[in-house]
Structure formats: C-alpha cells, structure tokens
Amino acid sequence: MCIVSTLDPNIRNNELYKLERNGKTVERIVMSGDLGYKVYQIPEIIDLVFDTKEQAKQVAKILDAKVVVHQEYARVA
C-alpha cells in the first residue's frame, strides 16, 4: 500500500490529502542527507500526504483520523 505522495501523473484530480487527528496534522519522519562513516542523516518531520482520497481514507481508518485537503497543485504538461 502506497501511503505517501508520488504525484502520479495518471491521477487526474489536483488535490493532495492529509490526515488530522486530535486537532493536529499527522506527520512522518524522513531521514535525509549524506550517509557515511561517522556521518549521520538528519531527521526531518513532514506532513503525511497522499495522492488520492482513497489512500488517505485507508490509513485514516487505521489511525482513527480525519481526511482533509492538504493543498491544490497545478500540473505542468
């Protein structure tokens, strides 16, 4: 199950969806940066975003959260 945004060009609507639980946006932690000997990645906290409302509803059901529109975006041809 894909739960993060891939901005799939085959998806025709122009909205992204996020989850809210207890009045707060559900977030995820992503490790970023170079990784090497004694070089550690830095955790970044970002919103958990979905391409489709169906994907968001699947996870919202598990987390007992509410699906809301995150933002609209324009597709570039």
Secondary structure, 3 states (H helix, E strand, C coil): CCCCCCCCCCCCCCEEEEEEECCEECEEEEEECCCECCECCEEEEEECEECCHHHHHHHHHHHCCEEEEEEECCCCC
